Amino acid sequence: MSRTTSSSRDRLSTTGVWFFTDMLTTDETGELAARIEALGYSALWIPDTFGRDPFVNATILLDATETLVVATGIANIHMRHPGMMKQGAWSLAELSGGRFVLGLGVSHAPMVEGLRNLPYDKPIATMRAYLDAMESSMYIGVAPEEEPPVVLAALGPKMLALAAEKTDGAHPYWTTPEHTARAREIMGPDAWLCVEQKCVRTTDAEIAHDTTRQQLGMYADLPNYRNNWLRLGFTEAEIEDRAPRFLDAVMAWGDDAAIAERIQAHYDAGATHVCIQPIDPANRSQPDWGLLEALAPGGR
């Protein structure tokens, strides 16, 4: 798959935001995107779960903004034929003037097999074949000026290596700066490394830890995440018991300076872009606007 130009990378020149917008109305979704854009964030990353279709959602967000990049974090490859995925991504890239990034992932066996009743096979081989099929799929519409960048949800060394080989880079989720450093070493100097970091703006350890436990929810039982945390040196007991050392590693919390320091740690470790998930413990349907305003990029 061809690499995108430097102008695509430049669009992610500042920190971005990762947020679930599924519980917002269409109008509220557009207002959220416009406000994030006005604060200077370069991108809004959105999920593909069991709510609004991410391509429909991306259309709403792109229509409400002028410069903001919209990225899927991630679009589930088991849910869409490679040709349909390409059609959606290329259409949005042409529609937005190149403001769309396609994040792809294999998701998780319990979600694909258990909730969607779809087959879930070997992740690396499945993703490689999918990328090949997507690249060779026919597209006869008006092409975008640039092919939309593609990044992979990648945690382990093999998927990270595949991301560097076949796409523009990786989009790790639920990770740490230590993982970012390992990913950069595996992927080499040129691949995009778009890292998600959850944040809660509180200096109260109890609130921070309770919020992290709630956020972990089902994630802690998904093998892809658990295996990655084990590779990072956490024990099964620490993960299972939600030990403070583990909670503090996966959630950035504290005052604005402490959270900014964690974000910078990802950049120092080799991230090209960090998308923060600003969790408001009092209102999960909205991001923590106070945090977003405090960390608003002045121009990284």
VMD Tcl script that draws the C-alpha trace (Angstrom):
set ca {
  {0.00 0.00 0.00}
  {1.45 3.34 -1.01}
  {2.68 5.76 1.60}
  {0.92 9.08 2.00}
  {2.73 12.37 1.53}
  {4.16 14.61 4.20}
  {1.10 16.86 3.98}
  {-1.02 14.07 5.45}
  {1.34 13.73 8.39}
  {1.30 17.51 8.84}
  {-2.45 17.39 9.43}
  {-1.76 15.54 12.68}
  {0.72 18.17 13.82}
  {-0.89 18.72 17.21}
  {-2.37 16.48 19.85}
  {-5.78 15.01 19.06}
  {-8.83 13.80 20.97}
  {-10.32 10.30 21.22}
  {-13.98 10.19 22.24}
  {-17.17 8.12 22.07}
  {-19.85 10.29 20.47}
  {-22.50 7.58 20.17}
  {-24.63 8.94 23.02}
  {-24.85 12.41 21.48}
  {-27.41 13.57 18.93}
  {-26.28 14.48 15.45}
  {-26.37 18.19 16.30}
  {-24.46 17.63 19.55}
  {-21.88 15.54 17.72}
  {-21.21 18.33 15.25}
  {-21.01 20.92 18.03}
  {-18.49 18.78 19.91}
  {-16.29 18.45 16.82}
  {-16.41 22.18 16.09}
  {-15.45 23.00 19.68}
  {-12.52 20.55 19.61}
  {-11.36 22.10 16.33}
  {-11.60 25.61 17.79}
  {-9.31 24.58 20.65}
  {-6.59 23.69 18.17}
  {-6.67 19.90 18.37}
  {-5.75 18.33 15.05}
  {-7.90 15.20 15.05}
  {-10.91 13.48 16.55}
  {-10.73 9.70 16.77}
  {-13.98 7.73 16.95}
  {-14.71 4.06 17.65}
  {-16.60 1.33 15.83}
  {-18.60 -0.57 18.43}
  {-22.36 -1.05 18.59}
  {-23.55 2.52 18.13}
  {-23.52 4.88 15.19}
  {-21.80 3.61 12.06}
  {-18.31 5.16 12.08}
  {-18.45 6.25 8.43}
  {-21.79 7.97 8.97}
  {-20.40 9.49 12.15}
  {-17.27 10.67 10.34}
  {-19.46 12.39 7.74}
  {-21.28 14.31 10.48}
  {-17.99 15.36 12.08}
  {-16.32 16.37 8.83}
  {-19.36 18.37 7.76}
  {-19.26 20.33 11.03}
  {-15.57 21.26 10.76}
  {-13.10 22.81 8.36}
  {-9.63 21.66 9.39}
  {-10.17 18.83 11.88}
  {-9.00 15.36 10.86}
  {-11.47 12.58 11.63}
  {-10.03 9.12 12.22}
  {-11.57 5.75 12.93}
  {-10.10 4.17 16.00}
  {-10.80 1.60 14.67}
  {-13.05 0.31 11.89}
  {-13.59 -3.41 12.42}
  {-12.41 -5.38 9.37}
  {-14.71 -8.30 10.19}
  {-17.74 -6.09 9.68}
  {-16.92 -4.85 6.16}
  {-15.73 -6.30 2.89}
  {-12.32 -4.85 1.91}
  {-13.82 -3.22 -1.16}
  {-16.57 -1.58 0.90}
  {-13.99 -0.35 3.42}
  {-11.99 1.24 0.60}
  {-15.10 2.85 -0.88}
  {-16.01 4.40 2.45}
  {-12.51 5.67 3.19}
  {-11.84 7.07 -0.27}
  {-15.26 8.73 -0.40}
  {-14.65 10.48 2.92}
  {-11.15 11.52 1.89}
  {-12.50 13.09 -1.31}
  {-15.44 14.67 0.51}
  {-13.23 16.28 3.16}
  {-10.23 17.30 1.11}
  {-7.99 14.73 2.76}
  {-9.13 15.08 6.38}
  {-9.91 11.41 6.95}
  {-7.64 8.72 8.43}
  {-8.70 5.09 8.24}
  {-7.82 3.17 11.36}
  {-8.36 -0.57 10.91}
  {-8.36 -3.39 13.42}
  {-9.16 -7.05 13.90}
  {-11.14 -6.23 17.07}
  {-11.45 -9.05 19.60}
  {-12.64 -12.64 19.37}
  {-15.29 -12.28 22.13}
  {-16.84 -9.35 20.25}
  {-16.55 -10.74 16.73}
  {-17.49 -14.35 17.48}
  {-19.51 -13.90 20.65}
  {-21.57 -10.81 19.83}
  {-21.58 -10.72 16.03}
  {-21.47 -14.47 15.33}
  {-18.70 -13.98 12.78}
  {-15.58 -16.12 12.36}
  {-12.39 -14.85 13.99}
  {-9.20 -16.36 12.61}
  {-5.48 -15.69 12.95}
  {-5.21 -11.90 13.35}
  {-1.94 -11.27 11.48}
  {-2.74 -13.42 8.47}
  {-6.30 -12.08 8.37}
  {-5.15 -8.46 8.43}
  {-2.45 -9.01 5.81}
  {-4.93 -10.64 3.44}
  {-7.47 -7.90 4.11}
  {-4.99 -5.13 3.30}
  {-3.99 -6.87 0.07}
  {-7.64 -7.26 -0.93}
  {-8.45 -3.66 -0.07}
  {-5.51 -2.35 -2.10}
  {-6.54 -4.33 -5.19}
  {-10.25 -3.52 -4.92}
  {-11.77 -1.48 -7.74}
  {-12.75 2.14 -7.11}
  {-14.38 4.06 -9.98}
  {-15.58 7.18 -8.16}
  {-13.81 10.55 -8.11}
  {-10.56 9.74 -6.36}
  {-9.23 11.89 -3.53}
  {-6.10 13.92 -4.24}
  {-4.27 11.59 -1.82}
  {-5.16 8.10 -0.75}
  {-6.40 8.31 2.84}
  {-3.77 7.31 5.39}
  {-4.26 3.88 6.93}
  {-3.14 2.86 10.42}
  {-3.64 -0.41 12.27}
  {-4.75 -1.10 15.79}
  {-1.53 -2.75 16.90}
  {-0.18 -3.83 20.26}
  {2.02 -6.88 19.80}
  {5.30 -6.95 17.86}
  {3.92 -8.84 14.85}
  {0.98 -6.49 14.24}
  {3.23 -3.48 14.81}
  {5.67 -4.82 12.23}
  {2.83 -5.44 9.78}
  {1.58 -1.89 10.33}
  {4.99 -0.49 9.44}
  {5.31 -2.77 6.42}
  {1.86 -2.40 4.86}
  {0.32 0.86 6.13}
  {1.22 4.32 7.33}
  {1.52 3.22 10.94}
  {-0.20 2.11 14.12}
  {-2.86 3.25 16.56}
  {-2.17 1.60 19.95}
  {-4.90 1.79 22.63}
  {-4.73 1.27 26.42}
  {-0.95 1.52 26.44}
  {1.89 3.32 28.20}
  {4.92 5.41 27.17}
  {7.01 2.26 27.66}
  {4.91 0.55 25.00}
  {5.30 3.57 22.74}
  {9.09 3.24 22.98}
  {8.94 -0.48 22.16}
  {6.59 0.17 19.25}
  {8.89 2.83 17.81}
  {11.83 0.43 18.00}
  {9.86 -2.26 16.17}
  {8.36 0.03 13.54}
  {11.41 2.09 12.71}
  {11.73 5.87 12.46}
  {9.27 6.67 9.69}
  {6.00 4.94 10.55}
  {3.18 6.90 12.14}
  {2.59 6.09 15.79}
  {-0.76 7.53 16.84}
  {-1.14 6.68 20.52}
  {-4.33 6.89 22.58}
  {-3.99 8.02 26.22}
  {-6.84 8.08 28.72}
  {-6.84 11.02 31.12}
  {-8.80 12.02 34.21}
  {-8.26 15.47 35.70}
  {-8.14 14.88 39.44}
  {-5.51 14.91 42.17}
  {-7.59 12.49 44.25}
  {-6.10 8.99 43.86}
  {-9.35 7.32 44.88}
  {-11.34 9.11 42.17}
  {-8.62 8.43 39.61}
  {-8.45 4.74 40.46}
  {-12.24 4.30 40.60}
  {-12.55 5.99 37.21}
  {-9.85 3.76 35.75}
  {-11.51 0.62 37.11}
  {-14.79 1.66 35.51}
  {-13.07 2.41 32.23}
  {-11.29 -0.93 32.20}
  {-14.61 -2.75 32.40}
  {-14.64 -5.53 29.85}
  {-11.33 -4.42 28.34}
  {-9.33 -6.09 31.09}
  {-10.71 -9.48 30.07}
  {-9.97 -9.12 26.37}
  {-6.89 -11.21 25.50}
  {-5.33 -8.64 23.15}
  {-5.09 -6.02 25.89}
  {-4.26 -8.40 28.72}
  {-1.45 -10.01 26.75}
  {0.01 -6.61 25.97}
  {-0.04 -5.57 29.63}
  {1.68 -8.82 30.53}
  {4.38 -8.09 27.94}
  {4.85 -4.71 29.61}
  {5.65 -6.44 32.91}
  {2.38 -6.37 34.82}
  {1.33 -9.59 36.50}
  {-1.97 -11.41 36.15}
  {-2.69 -10.54 39.77}
  {-2.03 -6.83 39.21}
  {-4.37 -6.77 36.24}
  {-7.05 -8.87 37.91}
  {-6.93 -6.96 41.20}
  {-6.62 -3.56 39.46}
  {-3.48 -2.84 41.46}
  {-2.52 0.84 41.82}
  {0.73 0.34 39.87}
  {-1.26 -0.98 36.93}
  {-3.99 1.67 37.16}
  {-1.45 4.49 37.34}
  {0.34 3.17 34.27}
  {-2.68 3.05 31.95}
  {-4.43 6.24 33.09}
  {-2.90 9.71 33.14}
  {-4.22 11.58 36.15}
  {-3.36 14.49 38.39}
  {-3.27 18.21 37.72}
  {-2.89 19.68 34.25}
  {0.89 19.63 34.46}
  {0.99 15.94 35.42}
  {-1.27 14.96 32.54}
  {0.71 17.11 30.11}
  {3.87 15.37 31.33}
  {2.40 11.95 30.52}
  {1.41 13.11 27.03}
  {4.90 14.47 26.49}
  {6.36 11.15 27.65}
  {4.66 9.48 24.67}
  {6.15 12.04 22.29}
  {9.56 11.61 23.89}
  {9.20 7.84 23.44}
  {8.56 8.20 19.72}
  {4.86 8.96 19.20}
  {4.09 11.08 16.14}
  {0.59 11.90 17.42}
  {-1.15 11.44 20.78}
  {-4.94 11.42 21.01}
  {-6.15 11.99 24.54}
  {-9.38 10.55 25.88}
  {-10.47 13.20 28.42}
  {-12.78 11.39 30.83}
  {-15.17 13.42 32.97}
  {-16.21 11.18 35.91}
  {-19.33 13.31 36.47}
  {-20.56 13.24 32.85}
  {-19.47 10.39 30.61}
  {-21.45 11.71 27.62}
  {-19.12 14.72 27.32}
  {-15.35 15.03 27.41}
  {-13.74 16.95 30.24}
  {-13.81 20.36 28.60}
  {-11.79 21.89 31.41}
  {-8.93 19.51 30.64}
  {-9.22 20.04 26.91}
  {-9.12 23.80 27.38}
  {-6.12 23.55 29.74}
  {-4.18 21.37 27.29}
  {-5.36 23.09 24.12}
  {-2.47 23.01 21.63}
  {-0.88 26.34 20.95}
  {0.86 24.75 18.00}
  {3.10 21.77 18.70}
}
mol new
graphics top color blue
foreach p $ca { graphics top sphere $p radius 0.5 }
foreach p [lrange $ca 0 end-1] q [lrange $ca 1 end] { graphics top cylinder $p $q radius 0.2 }
display resetview
